[in-house]
Amino acid sequence: MALITRDTQRQKTAIAAKSSTLKIMISGLMLLSLGALLFVTQSHAAELNLYAKNYKEQNSNHLKSLDENPETKMYVSNHKEDDNISMLEAGYDMIGSSGFDGAAVPVEGALLQGKAVKADTVLVYSKYATTKTTSSKMQLVKEAAKKGGEIDAKDLVDEPTQHAYYASYWAKLPMPLLGVHIIKLKQKSRDDDDVKASKEEPGLKIIAVIKASPADTAHIVKGDVLLNIGDVELAKPDDLFAAVQRYAGQSVVVKVLREDATMNITVALNSRH
């Protein structure tokens, strides 16, 4: 039977320790490689997601859901303008949008982007984009025949069906002080030199009233033009912000223009949050 000396035992212990260290290093490298692979895969998926690639933020306020982890819901529709007003009236504001043309793009990409920007709701739309049709090709042939010219063969080749895709991303916000969405209207006119010019109309026109808001409770409606809040004349959107901040938590007289009639409506504004 062979005897194991102390030096031999130390060598075996050292070899075992090195082997254990090597296993840990390899395991660490495997985890690092897996993490790097996951990052590359996610980055590649983002590049492939055209909804993410073509995303544009609506404004610089970086809006997002009030929930830390919102359960983002997606709806497919074909009434974009009406949907926008409905979302505003329901107390939502737009975070951003995605728009692009493509042959066949799965709408699930919009939901993924919605979750990435922490949207509460995503609305998705698609429609046929402009493509070469049989009638348009015949028109090319007729025009060429009239002019005695030639037609480029490329102009008669069928193209893949194209769609125009659009998605909007929305977040539910706290109830505001007044509860209206407005625009500033400009009226086209002609000056003395017969040159087209723009003349601002008085006040701020309401395009949406948030349901159950102070404005809604006071029966201010879409289409009304806000002229004054208290002593503040409303000539530009910033004036509205200043006025509601000034009278927050108070009942104030709001002067509105409805069709051709001017009226004073008392509104109890919400307090600052």
C-alpha positions as CSV (number, residue, x, y, z in Angstrom):
1,M,0.0,0.0,0.0
2,A,1.4,3.4,-1.0
3,L,1.9,5.9,1.7
4,I,0.7,9.5,1.2
5,T,3.2,12.0,2.4
6,R,2.2,15.4,3.7
7,D,3.6,17.1,0.6
8,T,1.5,14.9,-1.6
9,Q,-1.6,15.5,0.5
10,R,-1.0,19.3,0.2
11,Q,-0.6,19.0,-3.6
12,K,-3.9,17.1,-3.8
13,T,-5.6,19.7,-1.6
14,A,-4.3,22.5,-3.8
15,I,-5.4,20.8,-6.9
16,A,-8.9,20.3,-5.5
17,A,-9.0,24.0,-4.5
18,K,-7.9,25.0,-8.0
19,S,-10.5,22.7,-9.5
20,S,-13.2,24.2,-7.3
21,T,-12.1,27.8,-8.2
22,L,-12.1,26.9,-11.9
23,K,-15.7,25.5,-11.6
24,I,-16.8,28.7,-9.9
25,M,-15.1,30.8,-12.6
26,I,-16.7,28.7,-15.4
27,S,-20.1,29.0,-13.7
28,G,-19.7,32.7,-13.4
29,L,-18.7,33.0,-17.0
30,M,-21.7,31.0,-18.1
31,L,-24.0,33.3,-16.1
32,L,-22.3,36.3,-17.6
33,S,-22.6,34.9,-21.1
34,L,-26.3,34.1,-20.5
35,G,-26.9,37.6,-19.3
36,A,-25.1,39.1,-22.3
37,L,-27.1,36.8,-24.6
38,L,-30.4,37.8,-22.9
39,F,-29.4,41.5,-23.4
40,V,-28.6,41.0,-27.0
41,T,-31.8,39.1,-27.6
42,Q,-33.9,41.8,-26.0
43,S,-32.1,44.5,-27.9
44,H,-32.6,42.5,-31.2
45,A,-36.3,42.1,-30.3
46,A,-36.7,45.8,-29.8
47,E,-35.1,46.5,-33.1
48,L,-37.5,44.0,-34.8
49,N,-40.5,45.6,-33.1
50,L,-41.5,48.3,-35.5
51,Y,-43.8,49.8,-32.9
52,A,-40.9,50.4,-30.6
53,K,-38.5,51.5,-33.4
54,N,-41.0,54.1,-34.6
55,Y,-42.2,55.3,-31.2
56,K,-42.4,59.1,-30.6
57,E,-43.1,60.6,-27.2
58,Q,-46.1,63.0,-27.2
59,N,-44.4,65.7,-25.0
60,S,-41.5,66.3,-22.6
61,N,-43.5,65.5,-19.5
62,H,-42.7,61.8,-19.7
63,L,-46.2,60.7,-18.8
64,K,-46.8,57.2,-17.6
65,S,-49.3,55.2,-15.7
66,L,-50.0,56.0,-12.0
67,D,-49.5,52.3,-11.3
68,E,-45.9,51.0,-10.9
69,N,-46.8,47.9,-12.9
70,P,-49.9,48.6,-14.9
71,E,-51.9,45.9,-16.6
72,T,-51.7,47.4,-20.1
73,K,-54.7,46.7,-22.2
74,M,-54.8,46.8,-26.0
75,Y,-57.7,47.5,-28.3
76,V,-57.8,47.4,-32.1
77,S,-60.0,50.1,-33.7
78,N,-60.6,52.1,-36.9
79,H,-62.0,55.4,-35.5
80,K,-58.9,57.2,-34.5
81,E,-60.2,60.7,-34.1
82,D,-63.3,59.7,-32.2
83,D,-61.2,57.4,-30.0
84,N,-58.9,60.3,-29.1
85,I,-61.8,62.4,-27.9
86,S,-63.2,59.5,-25.9
87,M,-59.9,58.8,-24.2
88,L,-59.5,62.5,-23.3
89,E,-63.1,62.6,-21.9
90,A,-62.4,59.5,-19.8
91,G,-59.4,61.2,-18.1
92,Y,-56.6,59.7,-20.1
93,D,-53.7,61.6,-21.8
94,M,-51.5,60.4,-24.7
95,I,-48.0,59.3,-23.8
96,G,-46.8,58.8,-27.4
97,S,-47.5,57.1,-30.7
98,S,-46.0,54.8,-33.3
99,G,-46.6,55.2,-37.1
100,F,-45.1,53.3,-40.0
101,D,-45.9,51.3,-43.2
102,G,-45.3,47.6,-43.5
103,A,-46.3,44.4,-45.2
104,A,-47.5,42.3,-42.3
105,V,-46.7,43.4,-38.8
106,P,-48.2,41.6,-35.7
107,V,-50.1,44.0,-33.4
108,E,-48.6,42.3,-30.3
109,G,-45.6,44.6,-30.8
110,A,-47.8,47.5,-29.9
111,L,-48.7,45.8,-26.6
112,L,-45.1,45.2,-25.8
113,Q,-44.2,48.8,-26.5
114,G,-47.2,49.9,-24.3
115,K,-45.8,47.8,-21.4
116,A,-42.4,49.3,-22.0
117,V,-43.6,52.9,-21.7
118,K,-46.0,52.0,-18.8
119,A,-49.2,52.8,-20.6
120,D,-52.6,51.8,-19.2
121,T,-54.2,51.5,-22.7
122,V,-52.9,51.0,-26.2
123,L,-55.1,51.7,-29.3
124,V,-54.0,50.1,-32.6
125,Y,-55.1,51.0,-36.1
126,S,-54.2,49.6,-39.6
127,K,-55.4,50.3,-43.1
128,Y,-54.3,49.6,-46.6
129,A,-51.5,52.0,-47.7
130,T,-51.2,53.4,-51.3
131,T,-50.2,50.6,-53.6
132,K,-50.3,50.0,-57.4
133,T,-53.7,48.8,-58.4
134,T,-55.0,47.5,-61.7
135,S,-56.8,50.7,-62.4
136,S,-53.6,52.8,-61.7
137,K,-51.6,50.6,-64.0
138,M,-54.2,51.0,-66.8
139,Q,-54.0,54.8,-66.2
140,L,-50.2,54.7,-66.8
141,V,-50.7,52.8,-70.0
142,K,-53.3,55.3,-71.3
143,E,-51.2,58.3,-70.5
144,A,-48.2,56.7,-72.2
145,A,-50.3,55.9,-75.3
146,K,-51.5,59.5,-75.5
147,K,-48.0,60.9,-75.3
148,G,-46.4,58.2,-77.5
149,G,-44.0,57.4,-74.7
150,E,-42.7,54.3,-73.0
151,I,-43.5,52.7,-69.7
152,D,-40.9,51.5,-67.3
153,A,-41.5,47.8,-66.7
154,K,-41.0,48.4,-63.0
155,D,-44.1,50.5,-62.9
156,L,-46.2,47.5,-63.9
157,V,-44.8,45.0,-61.4
158,D,-47.1,44.0,-58.6
159,E,-46.0,45.1,-55.1
160,P,-46.6,43.4,-51.8
161,T,-49.7,44.5,-50.0
162,Q,-48.7,47.4,-47.7
163,H,-50.5,48.6,-44.6
164,A,-50.3,51.8,-42.7
165,Y,-49.9,51.0,-39.0
166,Y,-50.6,53.4,-36.1
167,A,-50.7,53.0,-32.3
168,S,-51.4,55.4,-29.5
169,Y,-50.4,54.9,-25.9
170,W,-52.4,56.4,-23.0
171,A,-52.1,56.9,-19.3
172,K,-55.0,57.6,-16.8
173,L,-54.2,60.8,-14.9
174,P,-55.6,62.2,-11.6
175,M,-58.6,64.4,-11.9
176,P,-57.5,68.0,-12.9
177,L,-58.5,71.3,-11.4
178,L,-61.0,72.2,-14.1
179,G,-61.2,69.2,-16.5
180,V,-61.0,70.5,-20.1
181,H,-58.8,70.0,-23.2
182,I,-58.5,73.1,-25.3
183,I,-57.1,74.4,-28.6
184,K,-56.3,77.9,-29.8
185,L,-58.1,78.6,-33.1
186,K,-56.7,80.9,-35.8
187,Q,-58.9,82.4,-38.5
188,K,-57.6,82.9,-42.0
189,S,-58.0,86.4,-43.3
190,R,-56.6,88.7,-46.0
191,D,-54.8,91.9,-45.2
192,D,-54.8,95.1,-47.3
193,D,-52.1,93.7,-49.6
194,D,-54.3,90.7,-50.4
195,V,-51.8,88.4,-48.7
196,K,-53.1,85.5,-46.6
197,A,-52.7,86.1,-42.9
198,S,-53.8,84.4,-39.7
199,K,-55.9,86.1,-37.1
200,E,-56.3,84.6,-33.7
201,E,-59.9,84.1,-32.5
202,P,-60.7,85.1,-28.9
203,G,-60.6,82.6,-26.1
204,L,-59.8,78.9,-26.1
205,K,-62.0,76.3,-27.7
206,I,-62.9,73.1,-25.8
207,I,-62.3,69.9,-27.7
208,A,-63.1,67.6,-24.8
209,V,-64.5,67.7,-21.2
210,I,-63.4,65.1,-18.7
211,K,-66.3,63.2,-17.3
212,A,-67.2,63.9,-13.6
213,S,-64.7,66.9,-13.6
214,P,-65.7,70.3,-12.2
215,A,-66.3,71.5,-15.8
216,D,-68.6,68.6,-16.5
217,T,-70.5,69.1,-13.3
218,A,-71.0,72.8,-14.2
219,H,-72.3,71.7,-17.6
220,I,-69.5,73.2,-19.6
221,V,-69.5,71.3,-22.9
222,K,-67.4,70.4,-25.9
223,G,-67.4,73.3,-28.4
224,D,-67.7,76.0,-25.8
225,V,-65.1,78.8,-26.0
226,L,-63.5,79.8,-22.7
227,L,-63.1,83.6,-22.5
228,N,-62.3,84.3,-18.9
229,I,-61.8,82.5,-15.6
230,G,-62.4,85.0,-12.8
231,D,-60.3,88.1,-13.6
232,V,-58.0,86.2,-16.0
233,E,-58.5,86.7,-19.7
234,L,-57.8,83.5,-21.7
235,A,-55.8,84.5,-24.7
236,K,-53.4,81.5,-24.8
237,P,-53.2,78.0,-23.2
238,D,-50.8,79.2,-20.6
239,D,-53.4,81.6,-19.3
240,L,-55.8,78.7,-18.6
241,F,-53.1,77.0,-16.5
242,A,-52.3,80.2,-14.6
243,A,-56.0,80.8,-13.9
244,V,-56.9,77.4,-12.5
245,Q,-53.8,77.5,-10.3
246,R,-54.9,80.9,-9.0
247,Y,-58.4,79.9,-8.2
248,A,-57.7,76.2,-7.2
249,G,-60.2,75.0,-4.5
250,Q,-62.5,78.0,-5.1
251,S,-65.8,78.6,-6.8
252,V,-65.1,80.9,-9.7
253,V,-67.1,82.5,-12.5
254,V,-66.1,81.2,-15.9
255,K,-67.2,83.2,-19.0
256,V,-67.8,81.1,-22.0
257,L,-69.0,81.6,-25.6
258,R,-71.6,79.0,-26.7
259,E,-72.5,79.3,-30.3
260,D,-73.4,83.0,-30.5
261,A,-74.3,83.6,-26.8
262,T,-72.0,84.6,-24.0
263,M,-72.7,83.2,-20.5
264,N,-71.2,83.1,-17.0
265,I,-71.0,79.8,-15.3
266,T,-69.9,79.2,-11.7
267,V,-67.5,76.4,-11.4
268,A,-66.1,74.8,-8.2
269,L,-62.5,74.0,-9.0
270,N,-60.7,71.1,-7.5
271,S,-57.9,71.7,-5.0
272,R,-54.2,71.2,-5.9
273,H,-53.1,67.6,-5.4
